[in-house]
Amino acid sequence: MPIPSVPVFMMGTIVPVSHGIMRPSDGSPAYSLVPPGNAMGGRTQGTRAMSVEFYADYVRHLRTLFAELDQHPERFQTYDVHIELAATGKLIVYETKRRKGQTDSLYYGRSGPGDSPRQIPQGTAFAAIDHFMALNQFLAFNGNLDKLKGEEAAQALTIGSQYPSCAIRFAYRKKGQPKAMSMLMIFVGFNDDHDAEQYVAKIADPAILVDSRPLRGDKVHEWK
């Protein structure tokens, strides 16, 4: 499987999320793709800003499923997974597909916005994405970022570049499972509820974020 010159989701038309991720202007630590040894997942509690939906519970379940697929692919009859993680100017892509008994996988990354992508070990790609999924809170785009124009779009992308973002397409059917399941979503990760609420307060139009669950959009959707 060749390495694509342009990532499928993040540089595509679903949500033009910036890859120029930088240190937040408030001085808080920038996210790192290097996972700490004691990274743990969890769900936080707090007041939600401007009626957006939190996704810590959803990503916690997704993290468990992703780890099972990575470590025990023999438990799955079919799967088609493509995950793109952008953080601190870096890009990690984890792609694997099994259909009709044949498996095709590709794991690659980019160390900076101007660098060419190169193949990386499966374990490196998995660890970076698992580290993202271990954050304490998440928001999700609803696919309507194209409604923003001019300065509003620039503001949304500038604020969004301060936080790690991850586009996930995950379709699978376990052995013995009667039907396949699939989801396609784009998440922004935060250290806690407060960081998430600050993000919502700063963007030009919070309507680009999911405000009602389950998400059932034409472009992005939860499990179905």
DOBA-793032 format. One line per field, with one value per atom (N, C-alpha, C): atom name; residue in three letters; y, x, z; residue number from 0. Coordinates in steps of 0.05 Angstrom, whole numbers. Layout:
atom c(CA|...)
rest c(ALA|...)
north c(Y|...)
east c(X|...)
up c(Z|...)
nr c(NUM|...)
% end
This chain:
atom c(N|CA|C|N|CA|C|N|CA|C|N|CA|C|N|CA|C|N|CA|C|N|CA|C|N|CA|C|N|CA|C|N|CA|C|N|CA|C|N|CA|C|N|CA|C|N|CA|C|N|CA|C|N|CA|C|N|CA|C|N|CA|C|N|CA|C|N|CA|C|N|CA|C|N|CA|C|N|CA|C|N|CA|C|N|CA|C|N|CA|C|N|CA|C|N|CA|C|N|CA|C|N|CA|C|N|CA|C|N|CA|C|N|CA|C|N|CA|C|N|CA|C|N|CA|C|N|CA|C|N|CA|C|N|CA|C|N|CA|C|N|CA|C|N|CA|C|N|CA|C|N|CA|C|N|CA|C|N|CA|C|N|CA|C|N|CA|C|N|CA|C|N|CA|C|N|CA|C|N|CA|C|N|CA|C|N|CA|C|N|CA|C|N|CA|C|N|CA|C|N|CA|C|N|CA|C|N|CA|C|N|CA|C|N|CA|C|N|CA|C|N|CA|C|N|CA|C|N|CA|C|N|CA|C|N|CA|C|N|CA|C|N|CA|C|N|CA|C|N|CA|C|N|CA|C|N|CA|C|N|CA|C|N|CA|C|N|CA|C|N|CA|C|N|CA|C|N|CA|C|N|CA|C|N|CA|C|N|CA|C|N|CA|C|N|CA|C|N|CA|C|N|CA|C|N|CA|C|N|CA|C|N|CA|C|N|CA|C|N|CA|C|N|CA|C|N|CA|C|N|CA|C|N|CA|C|N|CA|C|N|CA|C|N|CA|C|N|CA|C|N|CA|C|N|CA|C|N|CA|C|N|CA|C|N|CA|C|N|CA|C|N|CA|C|N|CA|C|N|CA|C|N|CA|C|N|CA|C|N|CA|C|N|CA|C|N|CA|C|N|CA|C|N|CA|C|N|CA|C|N|CA|C|N|CA|C|N|CA|C|N|CA|C|N|CA|C|N|CA|C|N|CA|C|N|CA|C|N|CA|C|N|CA|C|N|CA|C|N|CA|C|N|CA|C|N|CA|C|N|CA|C|N|CA|C|N|CA|C|N|CA|C|N|CA|C|N|CA|C|N|CA|C|N|CA|C|N|CA|C|N|CA|C|N|CA|C|N|CA|C|N|CA|C|N|CA|C|N|CA|C|N|CA|C|N|CA|C|N|CA|C|N|CA|C|N|CA|C|N|CA|C|N|CA|C|N|CA|C|N|CA|C|N|CA|C|N|CA|C|N|CA|C|N|CA|C|N|CA|C|N|CA|C|N|CA|C|N|CA|C|N|CA|C|N|CA|C|N|CA|C|N|CA|C|N|CA|C|N|CA|C|N|CA|C|N|CA|C|N|CA|C|N|CA|C|N|CA|C|N|CA|C|N|CA|C|N|CA|C|N|CA|C|N|CA|C|N|CA|C|N|CA|C|N|CA|C|N|CA|C|N|CA|C|N|CA|C|N|CA|C|N|CA|C|N|CA|C|N|CA|C|N|CA|C|N|CA|C|N|CA|C|N|CA|C|N|CA|C|N|CA|C|N|CA|C|N|CA|C|N|CA|C|N|CA|C|N|CA|C|N|CA|C|N|CA|C|N|CA|C|N|CA|C|N|CA|C|N|CA|C|N|CA|C|N|CA|C|N|CA|C|N|CA|C|N|CA|C|N|CA|C|N|CA|C|N|CA|C|N|CA|C|N|CA|C|N|CA|C|N|CA|C|N|CA|C|N|CA|C|N|CA|C|N|CA|C|N|CA|C|N|CA|C)
rest c(MET|MET|MET|PRO|PRO|PRO|ILE|ILE|ILE|PRO|PRO|PRO|SER|SER|SER|VAL|VAL|VAL|PRO|PRO|PRO|VAL|VAL|VAL|PHE|PHE|PHE|MET|MET|MET|MET|MET|MET|GLY|GLY|GLY|THR|THR|THR|ILE|ILE|ILE|VAL|VAL|VAL|PRO|PRO|PRO|VAL|VAL|VAL|SER|SER|SER|HIS|HIS|HIS|GLY|GLY|GLY|ILE|ILE|ILE|MET|MET|MET|ARG|ARG|ARG|PRO|PRO|PRO|SER|SER|SER|ASP|ASP|ASP|GLY|GLY|GLY|SER|SER|SER|PRO|PRO|PRO|ALA|ALA|ALA|TYR|TYR|TYR|SER|SER|SER|LEU|LEU|LEU|VAL|VAL|VAL|PRO|PRO|PRO|PRO|PRO|PRO|GLY|GLY|GLY|ASN|ASN|ASN|ALA|ALA|ALA|MET|MET|MET|GLY|GLY|GLY|GLY|GLY|GLY|ARG|ARG|ARG|THR|THR|THR|GLN|GLN|GLN|GLY|GLY|GLY|THR|THR|THR|ARG|ARG|ARG|ALA|ALA|ALA|MET|MET|MET|SER|SER|SER|VAL|VAL|VAL|GLU|GLU|GLU|PHE|PHE|PHE|TYR|TYR|TYR|ALA|ALA|ALA|ASP|ASP|ASP|TYR|TYR|TYR|VAL|VAL|VAL|ARG|ARG|ARG|HIS|HIS|HIS|LEU|LEU|LEU|ARG|ARG|ARG|THR|THR|THR|LEU|LEU|LEU|PHE|PHE|PHE|ALA|ALA|ALA|GLU|GLU|GLU|LEU|LEU|LEU|ASP|ASP|ASP|GLN|GLN|GLN|HIS|HIS|HIS|PRO|PRO|PRO|GLU|GLU|GLU|ARG|ARG|ARG|PHE|PHE|PHE|GLN|GLN|GLN|THR|THR|THR|TYR|TYR|TYR|ASP|ASP|ASP|VAL|VAL|VAL|HIS|HIS|HIS|ILE|ILE|ILE|GLU|GLU|GLU|LEU|LEU|LEU|ALA|ALA|ALA|ALA|ALA|ALA|THR|THR|THR|GLY|GLY|GLY|LYS|LYS|LYS|LEU|LEU|LEU|ILE|ILE|ILE|VAL|VAL|VAL|TYR|TYR|TYR|GLU|GLU|GLU|THR|THR|THR|LYS|LYS|LYS|ARG|ARG|ARG|ARG|ARG|ARG|LYS|LYS|LYS|GLY|GLY|GLY|GLN|GLN|GLN|THR|THR|THR|ASP|ASP|ASP|SER|SER|SER|LEU|LEU|LEU|TYR|TYR|TYR|TYR|TYR|TYR|GLY|GLY|GLY|ARG|ARG|ARG|SER|SER|SER|GLY|GLY|GLY|PRO|PRO|PRO|GLY|GLY|GLY|ASP|ASP|ASP|SER|SER|SER|PRO|PRO|PRO|ARG|ARG|ARG|GLN|GLN|GLN|ILE|ILE|ILE|PRO|PRO|PRO|GLN|GLN|GLN|GLY|GLY|GLY|THR|THR|THR|ALA|ALA|ALA|PHE|PHE|PHE|ALA|ALA|ALA|ALA|ALA|ALA|ILE|ILE|ILE|ASP|ASP|ASP|HIS|HIS|HIS|PHE|PHE|PHE|MET|MET|MET|ALA|ALA|ALA|LEU|LEU|LEU|ASN|ASN|ASN|GLN|GLN|GLN|PHE|PHE|PHE|LEU|LEU|LEU|ALA|ALA|ALA|PHE|PHE|PHE|ASN|ASN|ASN|GLY|GLY|GLY|ASN|ASN|ASN|LEU|LEU|LEU|ASP|ASP|ASP|LYS|LYS|LYS|LEU|LEU|LEU|LYS|LYS|LYS|GLY|GLY|GLY|GLU|GLU|GLU|GLU|GLU|GLU|ALA|ALA|ALA|ALA|ALA|ALA|GLN|GLN|GLN|ALA|ALA|ALA|LEU|LEU|LEU|THR|THR|THR|ILE|ILE|ILE|GLY|GLY|GLY|SER|SER|SER|GLN|GLN|GLN|TYR|TYR|TYR|PRO|PRO|PRO|SER|SER|SER|CYS|CYS|CYS|ALA|ALA|ALA|ILE|ILE|ILE|ARG|ARG|ARG|PHE|PHE|PHE|ALA|ALA|ALA|TYR|TYR|TYR|ARG|ARG|ARG|LYS|LYS|LYS|LYS|LYS|LYS|GLY|GLY|GLY|GLN|GLN|GLN|PRO|PRO|PRO|LYS|LYS|LYS|ALA|ALA|ALA|MET|MET|MET|SER|SER|SER|MET|MET|MET|LEU|LEU|LEU|MET|MET|MET|ILE|ILE|ILE|PHE|PHE|PHE|VAL|VAL|VAL|GLY|GLY|GLY|PHE|PHE|PHE|ASN|ASN|ASN|ASP|ASP|ASP|ASP|ASP|ASP|HIS|HIS|HIS|ASP|ASP|ASP|ALA|ALA|ALA|GLU|GLU|GLU|GLN|GLN|GLN|TYR|TYR|TYR|VAL|VAL|VAL|ALA|ALA|ALA|LYS|LYS|LYS|ILE|ILE|ILE|ALA|ALA|ALA|ASP|ASP|ASP|PRO|PRO|PRO|ALA|ALA|ALA|ILE|ILE|ILE|LEU|LEU|LEU|VAL|VAL|VAL|ASP|ASP|ASP|SER|SER|SER|ARG|ARG|ARG|PRO|PRO|PRO|LEU|LEU|LEU|ARG|ARG|ARG|GLY|GLY|GLY|ASP|ASP|ASP|LYS|LYS|LYS|VAL|VAL|VAL|HIS|HIS|HIS|GLU|GLU|GLU|TRP|TRP|TRP|LYS|LYS|LYS)
north c(-24|0|25|42|66|87|103|126|148|158|179|206|223|249|268|264|280|262|267|250|250|229|225|244|248|264|293|296|322|343|335|354|352|338|334|354|346|365|361|341|337|360|363|385|393|418|426|434|414|420|426|446|455|435|430|414|430|456|473|476|454|454|467|485|501|502|514|518|538|533|552|579|600|627|633|617|622|610|597|587|559|546|519|500|477|459|450|449|438|408|396|367|355|331|317|290|281|255|233|241|221|214|189|182|178|190|185|157|147|119|113|133|128|140|144|156|138|150|135|150|136|148|154|168|174|194|197|216|237|262|284|294|308|320|350|364|394|406|432|447|450|442|443|471|482|509|508|526|531|506|488|465|446|444|424|398|376|350|341|330|318|289|279|252|235|241|224|195|191|163|148|162|150|142|160|154|133|132|111|83|79|54|49|70|68|60|71|64|34|23|-5|-22|-15|-29|-27|-4|0|-17|-18|-35|-64|-73|-101|-108|-90|-95|-95|-77|-76|-101|-110|-132|-160|-161|-186|-185|-179|-176|-202|-225|-251|-253|-235|-236|-222|-210|-194|-208|-210|-222|-203|-179|-158|-132|-114|-87|-69|-44|-23|2|7|28|48|73|94|116|122|142|161|187|208|226|227|243|266|291|314|328|332|345|356|379|393|393|398|399|372|351|324|310|289|274|244|229|200|188|168|155|125|113|84|74|56|46|16|3|-27|-36|-57|-66|-96|-110|-139|-145|-158|-165|-191|-209|-235|-249|-248|-262|-248|-226|-211|-186|-182|-158|-140|-114|-94|-72|-65|-45|-26|-2|19|38|44|62|82|108|128|154|170|195|217|241|265|281|288|301|331|343|371|378|402|409|408|414|414|388|368|343|323|305|284|261|248|225|202|187|163|141|116|94|92|84|81|54|44|18|20|-3|-4|5|-4|3|32|46|75|89|81|94|88|63|56|72|74|87|117|130|158|162|145|148|140|119|111|133|147|169|191|197|217|208|183|173|171|173|173|201|222|248|247|268|267|278|293|303|307|306|309|324|339|350|338|341|329|349|350|366|353|369|358|359|367|367|393|414|439|462|455|475|491|480|494|518|521|544|569|566|588|600|626|639|661|667|690|688|710|712|691|684|664|637|630|604|605|628|630|629|641|640|612|598|570|553|556|539|547|573|581|570|573|562|532|519|490|479|495|486|483|494|492|465|449|424|401|377|354|346|338|330|303|288|260|253|246|237|206|194|165|154|136|120|91|79|53|36|15|-3|-31|-48|-75|-94|-119|-140|-162|-167|-188|-215|-235|-263|-270|-280|-287|-264|-240|-216|-215|-211|-213|-191|-167|-145|-128|-114|-96|-70|-56|-30|-11|15|34|62|78|105|122|148|167|193|200|224|238|264|279|292|285|294|315|332|349|341|337|327|349|346|365|351|366|355|352|370|368|384|385|399|429|440|469|477|461|466|465|445|442|466|476|499|524|527|550|550|526|524|533|523|530|560|573|601|618|608|623|621|599|596|614|621|641|630|604|593|565|562|535|516|525|508|488|490|471|446|447|425|410|385|368|379|384|394|375|352|333|305|286|259|241|220|211|228|231|246|228|238|223|241|251|269|254|268|256|250|268|265|251|257|245|233|212|198|180|175|156|128|108|80|76|61|54|27)
east c(17|0|18|17|34|26|45|38|26|2|-10|4|6|19|2|-24|-43|-60|-62|-79|-108|-123|-150|-169|-168|-188|-179|-157|-151|-145|-135|-129|-151|-173|-194|-216|-241|-263|-282|-278|-297|-294|-271|-265|-236|-232|-204|-189|-182|-168|-139|-129|-101|-82|-59|-38|-16|-19|2|-3|-4|-10|13|6|26|19|37|33|10|-10|-31|-21|-35|-26|-28|-44|-47|-23|-4|19|16|-7|-10|6|14|32|20|36|27|25|7|4|28|35|58|49|60|54|68|87|102|85|75|58|74|63|76|71|88|86|61|48|25|0|-1|-25|-49|-70|-94|-118|-139|-163|-182|-204|-223|-243|-264|-285|-287|-288|-290|-318|-324|-350|-347|-366|-365|-388|-390|-411|-404|-420|-414|-419|-401|-403|-420|-439|-454|-467|-475|-492|-478|-452|-439|-437|-434|-433|-404|-399|-374|-373|-349|-346|-326|-320|-301|-310|-336|-346|-344|-351|-350|-321|-302|-275|-263|-272|-262|-269|-293|-301|-286|-282|-268|-239|-227|-199|-197|-216|-215|-217|-236|-240|-215|-203|-179|-156|-153|-132|-136|-161|-168|-161|-168|-162|-132|-118|-89|-75|-84|-70|-82|-107|-120|-137|-125|-140|-154|-145|-157|-186|-194|-221|-241|-231|-248|-250|-275|-280|-271|-279|-272|-267|-251|-248|-236|-242|-231|-227|-202|-196|-176|-182|-164|-165|-142|-141|-119|-125|-105|-104|-81|-77|-58|-66|-49|-44|-19|-12|17|21|47|61|45|57|63|57|63|38|41|19|25|6|8|-16|-12|-34|-32|-54|-56|-78|-71|-90|-88|-110|-109|-137|-136|-161|-160|-181|-183|-209|-207|-231|-226|-244|-242|-216|-208|-185|-158|-159|-134|-131|-107|-102|-82|-88|-70|-68|-43|-39|-17|-19|1|1|25|29|50|43|63|59|79|78|94|90|104|113|138|149|145|136|131|114|102|84|97|123|136|151|149|163|147|161|148|141|118|111|129|133|150|137|142|131|143|126|134|125|136|126|97|84|56|54|72|71|74|89|92|66|54|28|7|5|-15|-11|14|20|12|17|10|-20|-35|-64|-77|-66|-76|-71|-49|-43|-64|-71|-92|-119|-126|-151|-152|-129|-127|-131|-135|-141|-167|-172|-195|-221|-219|-244|-241|-264|-264|-289|-286|-308|-306|-328|-328|-340|-329|-339|-364|-383|-408|-408|-386|-384|-392|-398|-408|-387|-362|-341|-340|-350|-350|-368|-385|-403|-388|-364|-348|-333|-332|-318|-300|-280|-262|-249|-252|-239|-249|-275|-286|-272|-268|-255|-226|-212|-185|-183|-202|-202|-206|-225|-231|-207|-193|-170|-146|-143|-121|-125|-149|-155|-153|-163|-162|-134|-116|-88|-74|-86|-73|-78|-95|-103|-100|-95|-93|-120|-120|-145|-141|-162|-160|-185|-181|-202|-202|-225|-227|-249|-241|-261|-257|-277|-274|-299|-294|-315|-305|-323|-314|-337|-331|-350|-334|-340|-326|-336|-320|-328|-353|-373|-398|-417|-409|-426|-444|-471|-489|-487|-478|-476|-452|-444|-420|-429|-409|-413|-393|-401|-383|-388|-367|-368|-348|-353|-334|-337|-316|-318|-291|-291|-267|-268|-249|-248|-226|-231|-210|-206|-181|-176|-167|-174|-167|-159|-144|-135|-159|-178|-201|-224|-247|-271|-265|-249|-243|-230|-210|-197|-217|-235|-255|-274|-282|-300|-286|-261|-246|-245|-241|-241|-267|-289|-316|-320|-311|-315|-300|-278|-261|-268|-280|-284|-307|-306|-325|-354|-357|-384|-384|-394|-395|-413|-428|-446|-431|-404|-388|-384|-391|-387|-414|-411|-435|-449|-475|-490|-513|-515|-536|-526|-529|-521|-545|-544|-522|-520|-496|-491|-498|-515|-524|-523|-499|-496|-491|-492|-486|-457|-440|-411|-398|-407|-396|-419|-413|-433|-422|-437|-430|-435|-432|-436|-464|-464|-489|-486)
up c(0|0|0|-21|-22|-2|7|25|9|15|0|6|-14|-10|7|7|22|39|66|82|73|78|68|81|107|121|126|141|152|131|107|86|65|71|52|55|47|46|69|86|109|129|140|158|154|144|138|164|180|206|200|213|209|222|208|219|233|232|244|274|289|317|333|351|364|394|409|438|442|459|464|474|466|472|502|517|546|561|548|561|571|567|576|559|569|554|528|507|482|484|469|468|454|463|451|441|418|408|423|440|456|481|483|505|531|554|579|588|606|615|630|642|659|648|621|609|614|624|630|619|611|602|625|619|640|631|646|639|661|653|673|674|696|700|701|691|692|677|678|664|635|617|589|579|563|553|527|525|501|490|506|499|478|479|461|476|461|472|478|501|508|498|492|480|495|520|535|537|542|544|518|496|469|462|467|459|477|502|520|509|500|487|462|446|420|425|447|454|460|474|480|455|437|412|395|393|377|387|413|425|419|420|414|385|367|339|334|346|342|353|376|390|383|376|370|344|322|297|289|299|292|303|321|332|313|292|274|247|237|211|189|191|172|187|175|187|166|169|151|169|177|196|185|186|178|199|212|234|228|229|225|250|262|286|279|285|281|308|314|340|338|350|351|324|302|276|263|278|268|259|243|233|236|246|248|235|218|204|209|217|222|204|186|166|163|166|163|153|137|124|120|127|123|109|86|71|55|57|43|50|76|86|80|67|60|76|88|104|91|90|79|99|108|128|121|131|126|150|160|183|175|176|168|183|182|197|183|194|183|208|210|233|234|211|210|186|185|163|135|133|107|101|118|114|98|85|70|89|84|102|98|119|118|134|127|142|170|189|217|227|249|260|269|267|276|306|322|351|356|340|343|336|314|307|328|337|357|383|392|418|417|394|392|393|378|377|404|416|443|463|461|479|475|451|446|458|454|465|495|508|537|549|533|544|559|575|593|581|559|547|517|503|474|465|443|428|400|385|358|338|314|293|281|272|261|230|218|189|176|192|182|182|183|184|158|136|111|111|132|134|142|154|162|138|137|115|125|109|115|142|158|184|203|201|219|215|190|185|195|190|199|229|243|272|282|270|279|275|253|248|266|272|289|317|328|354|354|333|332|330|319|316|343|364|390|404|393|406|386|397|379|367|342|329|316|314|304|288|263|246|245|250|253|236|218|204|213|224|237|229|213|205|212|223|231|235|234|243|256|281|296|287|291|285|303|290|304|307|299|301|277|281|259|238|246|227|232|211|213|226|239|251|238|236|225|237|238|247|233|231|219|234|249|265|267|274|278|305|322|350|355|374|385|414|423|450|469|495|515|541|558|583|602|601|619|608|623|615|612|629|628|602|594|568|545|546|525|524|548|549|540|545|535|505|493|464|452|464|454|456|477|482|462|451|433|404|395|367|357|332|321|320|315|312|324|349|361|347|327|312|295|293|279|296|321|340|345|351|357|382|380|403|411|397|404|395|413|408|408|391|374|348|338|314|290|272|249|224|218|195|169|147|121|118|128|125|149|173|197|214|228|243|265|286|306|296|313|305|293|271|259|245)
nr c(0|0|0|1|1|1|2|2|2|3|3|3|4|4|4|5|5|5|6|6|6|7|7|7|8|8|8|9|9|9|10|10|10|11|11|11|12|12|12|13|13|13|14|14|14|15|15|15|16|16|16|17|17|17|18|18|18|19|19|19|20|20|20|21|21|21|22|22|22|23|23|23|24|24|24|25|25|25|26|26|26|27|27|27|28|28|28|29|29|29|30|30|30|31|31|31|32|32|32|33|33|33|34|34|34|35|35|35|36|36|36|37|37|37|38|38|38|39|39|39|40|40|40|41|41|41|42|42|42|43|43|43|44|44|44|45|45|45|46|46|46|47|47|47|48|48|48|49|49|49|50|50|50|51|51|51|52|52|52|53|53|53|54|54|54|55|55|55|56|56|56|57|57|57|58|58|58|59|59|59|60|60|60|61|61|61|62|62|62|63|63|63|64|64|64|65|65|65|66|66|66|67|67|67|68|68|68|69|69|69|70|70|70|71|71|71|72|72|72|73|73|73|74|74|74|75|75|75|76|76|76|77|77|77|78|78|78|79|79|79|80|80|80|81|81|81|82|82|82|83|83|83|84|84|84|85|85|85|86|86|86|87|87|87|88|88|88|89|89|89|90|90|90|91|91|91|92|92|92|93|93|93|94|94|94|95|95|95|96|96|96|97|97|97|98|98|98|99|99|99|100|100|100|101|101|101|102|102|102|103|103|103|104|104|104|105|105|105|106|106|106|107|107|107|108|108|108|109|109|109|110|110|110|111|111|111|112|112|112|113|113|113|114|114|114|115|115|115|116|116|116|117|117|117|118|118|118|119|119|119|120|120|120|121|121|121|122|122|122|123|123|123|124|124|124|125|125|125|126|126|126|127|127|127|128|128|128|129|129|129|130|130|130|131|131|131|132|132|132|133|133|133|134|134|134|135|135|135|136|136|136|137|137|137|138|138|138|139|139|139|140|140|140|141|141|141|142|142|142|143|143|143|144|144|144|145|145|145|146|146|146|147|147|147|148|148|148|149|149|149|150|150|150|151|151|151|152|152|152|153|153|153|154|154|154|155|155|155|156|156|156|157|157|157|158|158|158|159|159|159|160|160|160|161|161|161|162|162|162|163|163|163|164|164|164|165|165|165|166|166|166|167|167|167|168|168|168|169|169|169|170|170|170|171|171|171|172|172|172|173|173|173|174|174|174|175|175|175|176|176|176|177|177|177|178|178|178|179|179|179|180|180|180|181|181|181|182|182|182|183|183|183|184|184|184|185|185|185|186|186|186|187|187|187|188|188|188|189|189|189|190|190|190|191|191|191|192|192|192|193|193|193|194|194|194|195|195|195|196|196|196|197|197|197|198|198|198|199|199|199|200|200|200|201|201|201|202|202|202|203|203|203|204|204|204|205|205|205|206|206|206|207|207|207|208|208|208|209|209|209|210|210|210|211|211|211|212|212|212|213|213|213|214|214|214|215|215|215|216|216|216|217|217|217|218|218|218|219|219|219|220|220|220|221|221|221|222|222|222|223|223|223)
% end
